[in-house]
Amino acid sequence: MRRGSFALAWLLAIVFGSSAVAAQDFDPRGRRPKPGPVRPQPGRKPTDTQRAPRPEAPKKPDVAAPPNEAGQIDRYTAIVLAQPGAAFPLQRLVQLYRERDGNLKALVGDFEARAKQDSPARYAATVGLAGIYKVDGRADEAIAAFEKAILLKATDPAALLSLARLLQDRANVPAARARYEQALVLQTATTDREQTLRALMTLSLDAKDWDAARGYHEKLVKLQPASLFVRGELGRELFTRGEYERAERELLELVQAASGDNRALAPALKDLGRAQAKALKREAALTTLRRALKTAGSEAAVRSEIYEIITEVYRAEQRLPELVKELEAEHPRDFARLSLLGGLYEETGDAPGAIKTYKLALAIQPRHVDLRLKLVRLLQSQGELDTAIREYEGLIRAAPNNPQFVFEQCEALLQRGDRPRALRLLTELEARAGHDEDVLGRLAEFYGRVGEGERALKILARLAQVATNDPSHLVDLGARYFQDGNHQLAMQTWRRILVTVTPRARALAAFGEVLLEHDMLADGSRR
């Protein structure tokens, strides 16, 4: 306990000592430039003024606040008053006051005074004051201020919407819905009405008021009658809430609306089939999903998602072998079905069939990283190390910027006893890494783990050069020197933290921590 107290006191002495020195060096008026020699003009004698020019003293800056800060506060205050209810300007204004004062006392006082003035800006100031109360955690005062603003200008929806959001945040659903309804009557812009209708639909769903939610959704559809996305919103919301039968009814209407456009119909059928599967209507779901496959083009990305849902249905009924036979009978030649069949082979324990099918799928899409990674894992589990190593080369070609595959291939090579090739691959990765601190750090860790201490040390030294503001690399490099018994070089390395890392307090903290860890407080105090 005494030792920890001594260490803390020593670190505080360093921090406050350096702050005191910095304070002695600081001159708020700035540094005066030294006057240079004045060159006399040819044929003329230098005057007294030319011999001893005295530069004008620089104006003393306002040390209380940066010159830009007051202007920003004025600017955002004006924006808040011009755009009552807008979130970002108020958030920025609050941030500026907190950065300057550490609290919102002055901001609250300013807007309270503005809200009392009988002026055209009184409504906006009251809305702004309510928003400030809300940010400051004074919810009851915020509600009272919003209600006062509504009385000041009952024809503007800004205060109503802000109050509705606050009530919604406080889980007062009936009151929030009432305020949103009042705001909706006053809104004229389509986008604004859409946002309010979505909020009302969400609140109705939260309250399990299905009829009200459907009514708000119908109003949304009237605003965007050509949008199939809007038509499907209620069905998707119901699905995410676990109301699968209600979702099915809504999605059936979406399918009817999408008929005639296969690009929209296939995703709609997919969503419907998924809802039917969750509602345990599995035969209906399979019928819908097979229709979705016929509707989707052979290259459509939605096919993979449809196959995943079909697999879930068969899996839920423990009928995966039936699905395997169905797929085999189709003699698939497309990537989606081949990758699905390979996965089913693997899941049902047929590893050779899975490996063969995965390879067929990868011949169609050789740069599919996830599937190739599954193949590599399967080969390793089957003891086919040489084949797995060759597949790692395909992985690296498909994702050249992912060093993880290089490390995994090197692990496999080391397991096989091919250390020279593994080190060659690591050297190539080292050359490609450039100044990438993450890759270099992982290389140093890998070298250290496989017994290549000298290579790890070189990487750490390189990291210490490129990572100018990260103390961890200097800490690690010094630790390597310390482990090798070179305590003097370790201390020299750690002291570089004090000159390369900013801010000063962070550097001192990192330096003190490493000295504590290595029981070198006495050495550190002699710096």
N, C-alpha and C positions, 0 to 999 in steps of 0.2 A: 504493500500500500504506500509506504514511504517512497519507494523507488518510483512508482507511478506518479506521485505528487511532484517529486523532484523533476521528472521528465516533462510534465506539463508546465511547471514553472519555468523550466529552461526554454521550452519552445515559445512561451509567451514573452519571455525576455527578448528572444531573438526578434519576434514579430514587432513588439513595441519599440525595441531599440532601432530596428531598421526604419520604422515609421518616424521616429524622432529625428533621425539623420535626414530623412527625406524632407521633413518639415523645416529643418534648418536651411536646406538648400532651396526651398521654394520661395519665390518672390512673386506675389500676385500681379506686380506691374510688368512682369516679363523681364527678359535679359536685354540690357542695352547693347546694341552692336558697337564694336570698337571702331572708331573713326579711322578710315584709311588715309594714307598720305595724300596731300593735295598737290597735284602737278602744276607748277606755275606756267603760265603761257609764255612762249618765247618773246623776248624783248621787253617783258614787263616784270617789275619786282613784285614778289608776293606781298599781299596786304596782310594786316594782322588777322583779318577774318580768315584768309586762306591758310595762314600758318596754324591756326588753332580752331578748326571748325567744331561747333558743338551741335550734335544732332538733337532734333526735337525729342523730348521725352514721350514715349508711347503713352496713349491714353489708358488710364486704369480701367480694366474690364470690370463688368459687374460679376463679382465672385459669388453672389447669392444665387444666380440662376444663369444657365447658358443663354446667350443672346437669342437662340432659336426657340427656346422653350416657351417663353411668354407668347410669341407669335403663334406657335402651334396651339396653345391653349385657347387663344382668342379665335383662331380659325375654326377649331372643332366646336367651340361654344356656339359660334354662328351657324355651323352646320346642324347641330342638335336643335337649335331654335327654328331653323328653316325646314327640318325634316322630322317633325314630332313622331315618335314611335319607332324611328329607324334604329336598328340595334348597333351596327358597327360604329357610327360616329360617337354614340354615347359610351361604348366600350373603350374607344380610343381616348376620349376625354377623361374617363375614370383612370385609365392607365397613366396618362400624363400627370394627373394630380398625385397619384400614389408614388410615382417616380420622384416627383419634386418634394412632396410633403411627408410621404409615408402614411397618409391617411386621407380621408375625404371630407374633413371638417370644413375646409375653405370652399370646396365645391358645393357642399350642401348649403352652406351659408349664402353663397352667391345665388343659387337657384331658388332658395327660399325667399330671398329678397326680390328676385325677379317675379316670382309667382304672386307676390303681394301687390305689385305695381299694376295700376289700372292702365294697361297699354295693349296694343295689338298682339304683342308677343306673350301675353299672360297665359294663354291656353298652352302654347308650345312649352313655355317655362314650367308649367304645372305638370305636363306629361313628362318632361325631362326630369323634374324633381322626383316624380314617382318612380321613374326608371332608376335613378340614383339610389333612392331608398331600397329598391329591390336588390340592386347589386350589393348594397351595404348590409343586407340581411335584415332589413326592417320591413318585413312583408306587410304587417298591419298598416303601417304608415303609408306604404306604397299603395295599398288598396284604397285607402281614404283619399290619397292625392289623385289617383286615377278617377275615382267617382266625382271628385270636385272638378276635374278637367272635363268630364262628360257633361256636367251641368253647364260649364262655360261654353261648350260648343257641341251641342247634341247632334249636329249634322256631319261631324267628321268621325270616320270609323277608327282612327288611329288609337285613341284612348280606349275605346271598346275592345279592340283586338289585343292591346297590351294587357288590359285587365283580364281578358279571357285566358290568355296564355298563363298569367300568374295564377289564376284560379285553377287552371288545368294542372300546373306544376304542384299545387297544393292538394290535388286529388278531389277538389270540389267540383265534381262532374256536372251536376245540375246547374249550378251557377255559371260555370264556364260555357255550357251549351247555350244558356240564355243570352249571354253577352255575345257569343259568336253569331247567334241568330240576329241580334240587333245590328251587329256590324254588317252582316250579309245584306240586309235591306238597304244599307247606305252605299254599298260598293257597286261600282259600275264597270271597272276593268275586268275583262274575262279572267286574266291570270290571277288577280286578287280573289275573285269569287271562287275559282278552282281551289286555291289554298284553303280558304275558309270552309268550303264544302268537304274537303278531305279531312280537315280537323274535326268537323262535326260528325263525319262518318266514323272516324276513329273513336271518338268519344262514345258514340252510340254502340259500337262494337264492344268497347270496354264495359259498357253497362248492360251488354247482351240485349239491347233493344234492336232486334233484327229488322223489324219493320221500318224503324226510323233510319237505320243504316241503309237499307235498300232505297228508301225515298231520297236520301242525299245522293246516293250513287246514281239514281235515275237523273237527277238534276245535273250531275257531272257529265253524264253521257249526252245530255241535251246540249251542253256547252261544246262538246267535242264529238259530234255524232259519227264522224268518219274514223275515229281512233279506236282500233281494236284493243290497244293497250289499256285505254280507259275503261272499255267494256269489261275487261278481265280483272280490274282492280279489286272489286268486291270479292270475287271468287278466290283470288290469291290470298287476300286478307283472311278470309274465313278458313282457308286451308292452313295457313300458318298458325291460326288459333285452335286448330284441332277440330273444327266444325266441318267434318268431311262431307256429310250428307248435304248440308246447306251449300258447301262449296261445289258439290257435284251439280246441284240445280243451277247455280249461277254459271258454271262452266259449260253446261249444255247449251245455254243461250249464246255463249260466246262461240261455240262450235257452229251453231246455226248462222250466226252473223258472219263467220269466216268462210262459209261454204262458197266455193267458186275461186278462192285464192289459195292454192296449195301451199304457198310459202307461209301463209298465216294459219292455214288449217292444221298442218302437221303439229306445230307447237301447241295449238289449242287442244287437239286430240291427246297429245302427250300429257298436258296438265289435267285433262278430264280423266284419263286412264289412271293417273297417279292418285287422284282423289278417290276414284272408285276402288282402287286397291287398298287404300287406307280405310275406306268404309267397309272393307271385307267383302266387297262385291267382286271377287277375283275373276270369275268367268267373264263378267261384263268388262272388267278392266283389260283382260287379255284380248277380247274382241276389239275394244277401242284402240289398244296399242298396236295390234296387227294392222288395223285400218290406218293408223298413223304412219306405220312403216311403208305401206303401199302409197300413201299420199306423198311422203317425203321423197325427194330425189335420191338417187344412189350415192351421191356425194354430199348430201346434206349433213351438216354437223349435228343436227338434232337426232340422228339415228342412234348415235352412241348413248345418248340419254334415254331414248326409248328402250333400247336393249337392257340398260341397267334396271329400269323399272320392271321389265318383263322378268329379268332374273330374280329380282326381289320377290315377285309374286310366286314363282316356282320354288324359291328357297323357303318362303313362309309355309308352303304346303309340303316341304321336303320332297320335291319332285325334280330336283336338279338332273338326275340321270335321264329323265324324259326330255328335258330341254337339250341335253347333250345329243341325244339321238335325233331330235328334230333338226338341230343345226348341222349335224353330220350328213343327214339326208339331203340338205340343201346344197352340199358341196360348195361351201362359201369361197369366194375369191376376193372379197373386199376386206379392207382393213378392220372395219368395225366388227364384223362377225368373226373374223379370225382371232382378233384379240380377245373377244368375249369367249370364244370356244377354248382358247388357250387357258384363260383364267378359270374356266369351269373344269378343264382337265386337271389343273393344279389343285383346285379346291376339292375335287373328288379323289385325289391321290394318284392320278395318272401323270407322273412327272415326265416320262419320255414323250407322251403325247403333247404335254404342255410345251416342252422345249421345241419340238418339231413345229407346232402350230405358231408359237411366238416367232420363230425364224421366218415362217412364211409371211406373217404379218409385217415383220420388219423389212422384208424384201420389197414390200409395197411402200412403206414409210420408214426408210432407214434412219431418219433423224428424230424419230419419236423417242425422247429420252426416257420417259417413265416406263414404257414397255421394255426397252432394252435393259433398264436397270432391274426390272422384274426377272428378265431372262438371266442376267448375271447372278442375281441372288439365288435363283433356282439351280443354276449350274454349280455354284459354290456348295450349296446344300447337298448336291448329288456327288460331290467330290471331283467334278470335272474342272480342275483348276486351270489347266492349259487353255481349255475352251473359254473359260471365264475371263482369262487374261486377254485373249484376242477380242472378246466382246467389249472389254474396257477400252480398247483402242477405238472401237466404234462410238462408244459413249463420249470419249474425249473429242473425237471429230465432230460429234453432234453438238457438244457443249464445250467449246474450247476455253471459255472464260470461267469454267467451274473447276477450281483446283481440287475439289473433294474427290473427283473421279481419279485424278492422278495419284492422290494419297492412297486410295483404295487399291488401285492397280499395283502400287509399290508394296503395299501390305501383302497382296497375293504373291508377288514376285519373291518377297522375302520368305514367305511360307514355303515356296518351292525351292528356295536356296539360291536364287539368281540375284545376289546382292549387287553385282556390278551394273546390271541393267536397271535395277531400281534406283541406284545412285545417279545413273545417267539421266533418267527421267526427271529426278528431282533437280538436277543441275539445269536441265532445259526449262523446267518450271521457274527456277530461280532467275534465269535470264529473261523470261517473259514477264516476270512480276514487276520489273521496273521499280517504282516507288510505292507500290501497293503495300501498305503497312499490314493489312489483314493477312495477305498471302505470305509475306515475309515472316510475320509472327508465327503462323502455322508451320512454315518450313522450319523455323528455329526449334519449335516444340517437337516436330517430327524427328528432326536430326538428333535432338537430345534423347528422345525416347528409344531410338534404334542404336544408340551408342556412338553416334558421330559427333562427339563433343567439339572437335575443332571446327567442323562446318557450322555447327550451331553458334559457336562463338563469333565466327565471321558474319553470320547473318545478324546477330544481335548488334555487333559493331556497326553494320550497315544501317540497321534500324535506328540506332542512336544518332546517326548523321542525318537521316531523312525526316525523322519524327521530332521536329524541333520543340513542340509544345506538349508532348506526351511523356510524362516521367516514367511510365512503366517500362519502356525499353531500356532506359538507363539503369533503372532498378534491377532489371533482369540481367543486364550485362555485368553490372557490378557484382551481383550475386554469383555469377559464373566465376568471376575472378576470385571472389571470396572463397568459394568451394575449392578452387585450385590452390588455395593457400597464399595467393598474392593479395594480401590485405591492403597494401599501399596503393596498388593500381585500382582496387575496388573502391577505396575512398576517393581517389582522383575522379573516377567515373561518376560516383554519386554526387560529388561536389559540382559536377557540370549541370546538375538539376537546378542549382541556384542561379545559373546564368542563362539557361536556355528555356526554362519554363516560366510562363506568366499566367496570372498575376503573381506578385511576390509572395503573397500569403499562401497560395497553392504550392509554390516551390518549397517554401519553408516547411509546410505540413508534410509534403512527400519526403523531403530530406530527413526531417525529424522522425518520421515513421520508420524509414529504413534503418536509421541508426538504432532506434529502440529494438527493432526486430533482430539486429545482429549484435546487440549489447556493446555498442560503440559510442555511447553518449560522451564519454570523456574525450575520445578522438575528435568528435564533431565540435566540441566546445573550443577546440584549439584551431579554429579556422580563421 
